[in-house]
Amino acid sequence: FDDLSVFQSWFGFRDIGQKGRGSTDEEMILLEQRKNKTVTKLHEILRPFLLRRIKSDVLTDMPPKKEVVIYAGMSKLQQG
């Protein structure tokens, strides 16, 4: 980032530590961290119960993938 204001807008650090409306104070940061920690913990708990299927398991009659390599020469513009 070449500008501090762009960095702050990307990561939500605008007005950090300042009091007033729209500012980011320590309590808001801690609340956001707790919320993220809760979501992460929920993902860890639910991960073994989530159903993950592979296309080959679902579509048994699907033919195997074919791969064809075709040579295409470079144009005069590409050759430089």
Order of alpha helices (4+ residues) and beta strands (2+ residues): alpha-alpha-alpha-alpha
